[in-house]
Amino acid sequence: MKIAQVTKYFYPHHGGIETHVLGISKGLIDRDIEVLVFTSNLPRSKKFEILDGIQIYRSLSFFTLSNDPFAPGILINLLKEEYDLIHLHLPDPFCSVFAFIASLIRRKPLIVTYHADIIRDQWYYRILNSVYEIFLFLILKHSKRIIATSPNYVKESKTLKKFEEKIEVVPNFVDIEKFNPNVKEEIREKYNLKNKEVILFLGRLVPYKGVEYLIKAFSNVKKEFRNSALIIAGDGPLKEKLKEMAKEIPDVIFLNINEEKIPQYYAACDVFVLPSITRQEAFGISLLEAMASGKPCIATKISGMPYVIGKTGILVKPRDINSLSNAIIRLLQDKKLSEELSKKARRRVEKEFTLERVTNALFSIYCHALRIYNRNG
């Protein structure tokens, strides 16, 4: 079996979808399945290379529109190379059209993983999206199977509701060896946090993450727990604004993310918080990493996060500062509850969110799609 993975960005570009595609590609290769990745050359890399057995075809991007590179070479490569099935990762307007055309011309079955809706408020994005929705409907209708990462997102997405009969839920995964409760860390000593109660946020500093609400909630926590600290690990367009907002609150520490040390950030905290405020946060991979690290988590009741946490953490309403601060205080006060949730979180990840479980599910979907295609000719 040869699978073509189509994604706008790929390693060494960093992001949730990129990590997902890299992981499943490695997992599939371990099952003796050939994997070809068709992607843009952002960041600039070789046109073709083999990485851990993955055949990577990169194409020149002529321009980028709303974080989507226009790289028509992806279509050319899809028409030239040999494979049995196309697996497309959305949202990605340009690549979705390329994969659709290649599927029709090459007569290859198309599988789609629908990671998230495109959510843009600006009027010009709404116009562009209304045009794209026509193509998206045709692409999803043509696909043999649509993969969603949580049942919650299927219920909330207007697009996915139209295709419920062909949807299967296959969640994201986490490396349970890389992220585990026994990771040794140096963060506390480096930043003089040895005797502090540490709250952690890790992710991009963009509006939908809701970090400003966490900072406001921490201001309340600080009144109750003077010996607490908030680590905000990440970068993004809101960083300076958030720093300015937090400058009057003691023990708010901003850190740039060192990819190699990410497990240490989780190991250093007592509570992990993901305070996202919109459905742009479709799943919350950082929740999986924190749960795998054996940490009690707090998240908001939107998108896939309630599904990810299950009964192993605390959920609060988005933008609810008092509920968020009360949840943090509760976990800092009740060590028995915190320890119980930590153990449950680790067990949930080991049961539901491993790479092996995800690749087994994908392999089954691929086989089913190919059987149907071969039967129908």
Buried (B, 14 or more C-beta within 10 A) or exposed (E): BEBBBBBBBBBEBEBBBBBBBBBBBBBBBEEEBBBBBBBBBBEEBEEEEEBEEBBBBBBBBEEBEEEBBBBBBBBBBBEEBEBBBBBBBBBBBBBBBBBBBBBEEBEBBBBBBBBBBBEEEEEEBEEBBEEBBEEBEEBBEBBBBBBBBBBBBBEBBEBBEEBEEEBBBBBBBBBBEEBBBEBEBEBBEEBEBEEBBBBBBBBBBBBBBBBBBBBBBBBBBBEEBEEBBBBBBBBEEBBEEBBEBBEEBEBBBBBEBEEEBBBBBBBBBBBBBBBBBBBBBBBBBBBBBBBBBBBBBBBBBBBBBBBBBEEBBBBBEBBBBEBBBBBBBBBBEEEEEBEEBBEBBBEBBBEBBBBEBBBBBBBEBBEBBBEEBEEEE
